[in-house]
C-alpha cells in the first residue's frame, strides 16, 4: 500500500472515530454499536431465512442449502468454487452439498472447458422440477412479507442489505481475496 493510501485510510479511520464519539455524546448509537447491532440482526435474519427456506423446500424434497446451490446453477453451470464465492461460504461446504445433489440425481457434474479438473455443476431435469415445486409457496410467502412491510419497504430493506454487503466486501477485500479487517475487534464489539 502506498504512503498516500495509508494516510488517506488513516484519515478516514480518524474521521469515523470522531463521528462515533460525537454520535454517542448526542444520544445516537456509535458506529461500533451500530455495527454490532447490524451483525446480531444479520445473524438472526440468516436463521429466520433458513427456517423459512427449509419450510418452503421440504415439500419438494430439498433443504434450504440444496435449494440455494441448485438456484446458483439454474441459469448456467458453475464450478463448485464459483458457487461457493457467490454464496459466501467455503468450497468444502458446497462440495458436500453438490455431491449429495449428484447422488440424488438433482444435479450432475459436466466437463469444464476452462479447467480440466474443476468440473461444472449443472441442474438436472429432476432438480429443475424440485425447484419449480417451491415456486408457488415461495411467491405466496413473498406476497405475505410484502404485505407486512409494503412493497416499497421491502425494496428499501433489500437495497440496504445489498449496500451493507457491498460495503463489507469493499472493506474486507472479499472481492480481491483479502484477509479481512486488519486489527479490528470482533463484530460484537468485544475484544
C-alpha angles and dihedrals in degrees: 000000000000123000091247091051091050091050091048091048091048092050091051091049091050091049090050092050092049090048090051092050092048092047092053092050090054094051092256117125115261122246089255092052091048091050090051092049091047091051094048090046091049091051091050092045090050090054091047093049092048091050092050091044092051090051091049094044099043097078089053091054093252138113123224089256093051090047091050093052093045089049090055091059102036093101099036138353116263136187116253091251090054091050090049092051092050091050097042095235135110123286089233092058091050091046091058091050095045091051090054092047091051091046090054094046095246093116139010138207117243135184116279111218090198096052127023097206102036104076121203122242114226127184115240126220088261090053092049091051091050092050091045090056088061092055101084098047089042091054091047093051091046089053091050091050091047088049090054096047102022119244091268092049091050090048091050091049092050090048092051091049091049092049091048091050092049091049091050090049089052095047096044096040090235093151090051098043093256121168098237138257109343115226094356123146119237117285091252089065095247126123 
